[in-house]
């Protein structure tokens, strides 16, 4: 199955703690600094 194109301003990155899970953040989530949690290790960001 082909990957879906991502919306402008959306980023994908590996969890900065475990590097095992790829997280996706939309431009809106980044702008409002919405929290995210890695399902692999429980790391919560941003900050």
PEDAVEN-V355601 format. One record per helix or strand. SS is the DSSP state (H for helix, E for strand). FROM is the first residue (numbers start at 1). TO is the last residue. If there is no record, write none. Layout:
ss={SS/SS}
from={FROM/FROM}
to={TO/TO}
This chain:
ss={E/E/H/E/E}
from={11/22/27/36/44}
to={14/25/31/37/45}
